[in-house]
Amino acid sequence: VPEDLPETFERCAEVLKQKLLSYQSQTDDYYNSCLIEFQDQLKLFEKELPYVSQLAVDSLLKEHEQKLSYSTGQIRHLFNKQLEDWERMK
């Protein structure tokens, strides 16, 4: 039996729980850092806004909304798939 393989189901479940909590914490940290970066970008954008035509702004906004929506969907899909995999392993 490999040394790093949990000996009981309960221990395996505890290890999995700790890993999930760690992943959740990492995800929360990453999410928060992304929000801060996005806020900084918005501040810079607002500073430069008077120099950009409205048409360009509308186009950029639509493009970024689409990218954000796609990325969020991808992350949500992968996260849900991983949760399903873990649920099946129970």
C-alpha distance (Angstrom), angle and dihedral (degrees) to the residues before:
residue distance angle dihedral
V1 . . .
P2 3.84 . .
E3 3.80 113.6 .
D4 3.81 96.0 -125.1
L5 3.82 94.1 50.7
P6 3.83 110.5 101.6
E7 3.80 112.5 -115.0
T8 3.80 97.4 -142.1
F9 3.77 136.8 34.7
E10 3.80 89.8 -118.4
R11 3.80 91.2 55.0
C12 3.80 90.4 46.6
A13 3.82 89.8 50.9
E14 3.82 90.5 48.9
V15 3.81 91.8 50.3
L16 3.80 90.3 48.3
K17 3.80 90.8 48.2
Q18 3.82 91.4 51.4
K19 3.80 91.1 48.7
L20 3.81 91.2 49.4
L21 3.79 91.1 49.5
S22 3.78 89.5 49.3
Y23 3.81 91.0 49.5
Q24 3.79 90.2 48.3
S25 3.80 90.6 51.5
Q26 3.80 91.2 48.4
T27 3.81 89.8 48.3
D28 3.80 91.5 50.1
D29 3.81 91.1 49.1
Y30 3.79 91.6 48.9
Y31 3.80 91.9 46.4
N32 3.81 91.3 50.9
S33 3.80 92.7 47.6
C34 3.82 89.1 50.0
L35 3.80 90.4 51.6
I36 3.81 91.1 50.5
E37 3.80 91.0 48.5
F38 3.80 90.4 47.6
Q39 3.82 90.9 50.1
D40 3.81 90.1 50.9
Q41 3.80 90.3 50.0
L42 3.80 90.5 49.2
K43 3.82 91.0 51.4
L44 3.80 90.4 51.4
F45 3.79 90.3 45.8
E46 3.81 91.4 51.0
K47 3.79 89.8 50.1
E48 3.81 91.5 53.4
L49 3.81 95.6 36.8
P50 3.81 97.4 99.2
Y51 3.78 88.5 62.4
V52 3.80 96.4 54.0
S53 3.79 125.2 79.7
Q54 3.81 118.4 -118.3
L55 3.79 92.0 -118.6
A56 3.79 92.0 56.8
V57 3.80 90.2 47.3
D58 3.81 92.5 52.3
S59 3.78 91.5 48.4
L60 3.80 93.9 48.1
L61 3.78 92.2 46.3
K62 3.79 92.5 52.0
E63 3.81 91.5 47.3
H64 3.79 93.1 49.8
E65 3.81 92.6 45.4
Q66 3.80 89.4 53.8
K67 3.81 92.6 48.2
L68 3.80 91.4 47.4
S69 3.79 92.1 48.2
Y70 3.81 92.1 48.8
S71 3.82 93.3 46.9
T72 3.78 92.6 46.6
G73 3.79 90.6 49.6
Q74 3.80 91.5 49.5
I75 3.80 92.5 49.9
R76 3.81 91.9 46.1
H77 3.82 91.3 48.7
L78 3.80 93.8 49.5
F79 3.80 92.1 45.1
N80 3.81 92.7 50.1
K81 3.79 90.8 46.8
Q82 3.80 90.3 52.6
L83 3.79 91.0 48.2
E84 3.81 89.9 51.4
D85 3.80 90.4 49.9
W86 3.81 90.6 51.2
E87 3.80 91.5 46.6
R88 3.81 90.2 52.9
M89 3.82 89.3 51.0
K90 3.83 92.4 57.0
